[in-house]
Amino acid sequence: MLENGEKNEETELSQDAVENEETVSVDESKDQNETLPNKEEIESSSDVEELTEEPIKELVKNTEVKSGFVARFTANLVDQVLILALTLAVFFAVKGILYLCGLEIKEGYESQMALIEYVVLNLLYVPITEATKLKKTLGKELLKVK
């Protein structure tokens, strides 16, 4: 058995260890050093980024189709189909809102109203889509036309 003096020394040592939570095992300190990159690794990684920027720019440039007549015509056709679908959606939405308000469009004037909506949407479509982040119409983006 241990004497009272020896027990007190052991408990004092264990209390000091608890109070000074600074004890780190050898394995933990090795793991921390391995996860932190050193200066040479950082410099070599920046060199790799500089080397890969140019080939990526070349790949992005090569993904777009040359703007020939057929490609532009097809992109415009896709845009016109989208505008027509949008016109129909707006037409039926306006017609529904008018119906809920107790109003209706005369039979001869429905086609004129749809034509006016088509012209207005057609005039607004290109400036609005080119003002977005995309900088292209949806047809041009879909077909990768410049």
Stockholm file with secondary structure:
# STOCKHOLM 1.0

chainA/1-146         MLENGEKNEETELSQDAVENEETVSVDESKDQNETLPNKEEIESSSDVEELTEEPIKELVKNTEVKSGFVARFTANLVDQVLILALTLAVFFAVKGILYLCGLEIKEGYESQMALIEYVVLNLLYVPITEATKLKKTLGKELLKVK
#=GR chainA/1-146 SS CCCHHHHHHHHHHHHHHHHCTTCCCHHHHHHHHHHSCCHHHHHHHHHHHHHHHHHHHHHHHHTSBCCCHHHHHHHHHHHHHHHHHHHHHHHHHHHHHHHHTTCCCCGGGHHHHHHHHHHHHHHHHHHHHHTSTTCSCHHHHHHTBC
#=GC SS_cons         CCCHHHHHHHHHHHHHHHHCTTCCCHHHHHHHHHHSCCHHHHHHHHHHHHHHHHHHHHHHHHTSBCCCHHHHHHHHHHHHHHHHHHHHHHHHHHHHHHHHTTCCCCGGGHHHHHHHHHHHHHHHHHHHHHTSTTCSCHHHHHHTBC
//
